[in-house]
């Protein structure tokens, strides 16, 4: 009896020890689980923070790129505007403070440009009075286009080529300068070769200017007659 009791007691003690050891193991597993869950949570939070940081950096880079592009565009615009102002300043200086050789009626610029219609051309003319700007100049500008048609030379006055120009030519009246723009329509099969400008004063007398340009000289760089 005593032996049986001792064996039972020993068995119970062993069982209790086993339960205690198993409980310790379960506690350890639970602790590992909690630790891993915390690590996962930490990693998720760090991943979220890194994504936010990456988005912020991309946004700043885009903003910096846009700001740089805008700055470059602004600088280019300012440089172009400065060049235009310098050109305008040079133009007015040439009018107000010319050399003796430049004084009088002058053609500052003259050109023609093709349009979508092969027979229609835009023309642009700027005339100036250099020095002696205390009085107005007035009169008419006669423009004639010289070319060939069917193997023969033809001379066409501007009123024949432009509906808005009166007989006698383009009227002008100015103290410093005047800009004239318009269109002319060439006849079918007409090949322009030269343009002549003759400027007559309203008061009469000798022409203030009588000059001829080759048609090719009046075209923009890289443009042909066709």
C-alpha positions in Angstrom: 0.0 0.0 0.0 2.7 2.4 0.9 4.6 1.5 -2.2 1.5 2.1 -4.3 1.0 5.5 -2.7 4.6 6.4 -3.3 4.3 5.4 -6.9 1.1 7.4 -7.3 2.7 10.4 -5.7 5.7 10.2 -7.9 3.5 9.9 -10.9 1.5 12.9 -9.9 4.6 14.9 -9.3 6.0 13.9 -12.7 2.7 14.9 -14.3 2.7 18.2 -12.6 6.3 18.9 -13.6 5.3 18.0 -17.2 2.4 20.4 -17.1 4.6 23.1 -15.7 7.2 22.5 -18.4 4.6 22.4 -21.2 3.1 25.7 -19.8 6.5 27.3 -19.9 6.9 26.2 -23.5 3.5 27.5 -24.4 4.3 30.8 -22.7 7.6 31.0 -24.7 5.7 30.3 -28.0 3.1 32.9 -27.1 5.9 35.4 -26.4 7.5 34.6 -29.7 4.2 35.1 -31.4 3.7 38.5 -29.8 7.2 39.5 -30.6 6.8 38.5 -34.3 3.4 40.3 -34.5 5.1 43.4 -33.1 7.9 43.1 -35.6 5.4 42.7 -38.4 3.6 45.8 -37.2 6.8 47.7 -36.9 7.8 46.7 -40.4 4.4 47.7 -41.8 4.7 51.1 -40.2 8.2 51.6 -41.5 7.1 50.5 -45.0 4.3 53.0 -44.9 6.7 55.8 -43.7 9.1 54.9 -46.5 6.3 55.1 -49.1 5.4 58.5 -47.8 9.0 59.6 -47.9 9.4 58.3 -51.5 6.2 60.1 -52.6 7.4 63.3 -50.9 10.8 63.1 -52.7 9.2 62.4 -56.0 6.9 65.4 -55.5 9.8 67.7 -54.5 11.7 66.5 -57.5 8.8 67.2 -59.8 8.3 70.6 -58.2 12.0 71.3 -58.6 12.0 70.2 -62.2 8.9 72.3 -62.9 10.4 75.3 -61.2 13.7 74.9 -63.1 11.8 74.6 -66.4 9.7 77.7 -65.6 12.9 79.6 -64.6 14.6 78.7 -67.9 11.5 79.7 -69.9 11.3 83.0 -68.0 15.0 83.7 -68.7 14.6 82.8 -72.4 11.6 85.1 -72.6 13.5 87.9 -70.9 16.5 87.5 -73.2 14.2 87.5 -76.3 12.4 90.6 -75.0 15.8 92.3 -74.2 16.9 91.6 -77.8 13.7 93.0 -79.1 14.1 96.2 -77.0 17.7 96.5 -78.1 16.6 96.3 -81.7 13.8 98.8 -81.1 16.3 101.1 -79.4 18.7 100.8 -82.3 15.9 101.6 -84.7 14.9 104.8 -82.8 18.5 105.8 -82.4 19.0 105.5 -86.1 16.1 107.9 -86.6 16.8 110.4 -83.9 20.6 110.5 -84.1 21.8 109.4 -87.5 25.0 110.1 -89.3 24.9 112.8 -92.0 25.1 110.1 -94.7 21.9 108.5 -93.4 19.6 111.5 -93.3 16.4 111.7 -95.3 13.7 109.3 -96.4 14.9 105.7 -95.8 13.5 102.2 -96.3 14.2 100.5 -92.9 12.9 97.1 -93.9 11.1 95.5 -96.9 10.1 91.9 -97.5 7.7 89.5 -99.0 6.4 86.2 -97.6 4.6 83.3 -99.1 1.1 82.4 -97.9 -0.9 79.1 -98.3 -1.9 80.2 -101.8 1.0 80.0 -104.2 -0.1 83.1 -106.0 -0.7 85.3 -102.9 2.2 87.0 -101.1 2.3 89.1 -98.0 4.5 92.2 -98.2 5.8 94.3 -95.3 7.4 97.7 -95.6 8.8 100.1 -93.0 9.8 103.6 -94.1 11.5 106.2 -91.9 12.5 109.9 -91.9 16.0 110.0 -90.5 16.9 113.3 -88.9 15.0 116.5 -89.5 11.9 115.1 -87.8 10.3 118.5 -87.3 8.0 118.2 -90.3 5.7 115.5 -91.7 6.5 113.7 -94.9 3.6 112.8 -97.1 3.0 111.4 -100.6 2.7 108.1 -102.3 4.8 105.0 -102.7 4.6 103.3 -106.1 5.5 99.6 -106.1 5.9 97.6 -109.3 6.7 93.9 -109.7 8.9 93.0 -112.6 9.0 89.4 -113.9 8.4 87.1 -116.8 5.3 85.5 -118.1 5.3 83.2 -121.2 8.8 84.1 -122.0 8.2 87.9 -121.9 9.1 90.6 -119.4 6.1 92.1 -117.7 5.9 95.0 -115.2 2.8 95.1 -112.9 1.9 98.0 -110.7 0.7 97.3 -107.2 -2.9 98.4 -107.9 -3.1 95.6 -110.5 -2.1 93.1 -107.8 -3.9 94.4 -104.7 -7.6 95.4 -104.6 -7.1 97.7 -101.6 -4.4 100.0 -103.2 -5.5 103.0 -105.2 -4.1 104.2 -108.4 -1.0 106.1 -107.8 0.3 103.8 -105.0 0.3 103.6 -101.2 -0.3 106.8 -99.3 2.1 107.8 -96.6 2.3 110.5 -94.0 4.6 110.4 -91.0 7.3 112.2 -89.0 9.4 109.4 -87.8 8.3 106.1 -89.5 5.4 104.3 -91.0 4.7 100.6 -91.4 2.8 99.3 -94.4 1.5 95.7 -94.7 -0.6 94.1 -97.4 -1.1 91.3 -99.8 -0.6 91.0 -103.6 -1.9 88.4 -105.9 0.4 87.5 -108.8 -1.1 86.4 -112.2 -1.1 82.7 -113.1 2.2 81.7 -114.7 3.9 85.0 -113.7 7.5 84.5 -112.2 8.5 87.6 -110.2 12.1 88.7 -110.5 12.4 92.3 -109.1 10.4 94.8 -107.1 10.8 98.6 -107.6 9.8 101.2 -105.1 9.5 104.9 -106.1 8.6 107.3 -103.4 7.1 110.6 -104.4 6.5 113.6 -102.2 3.1 115.2 -102.1 4.7 118.5 -103.0 6.1 117.0 -106.2 9.6 117.3 -107.5 12.2 114.5 -107.8 11.4 111.1 -106.1 12.6 110.9 -102.6 13.7 107.3 -103.3 13.8 105.1 -106.4 15.3 101.7 -105.7 15.0 98.1 -107.0 15.4 94.8 -105.1 15.7 91.3 -106.5 12.6 89.3 -105.5 14.9 86.7 -103.9 16.4 89.4 -101.6 13.0 90.1 -100.2 12.2 86.5 -99.2 12.8 85.1 -95.7 15.9 83.0 -95.3 15.4 79.6 -96.7 12.2 80.4 -98.7 12.0 80.2 -102.5 9.7 81.7 -105.1 7.6 78.6 -105.3 
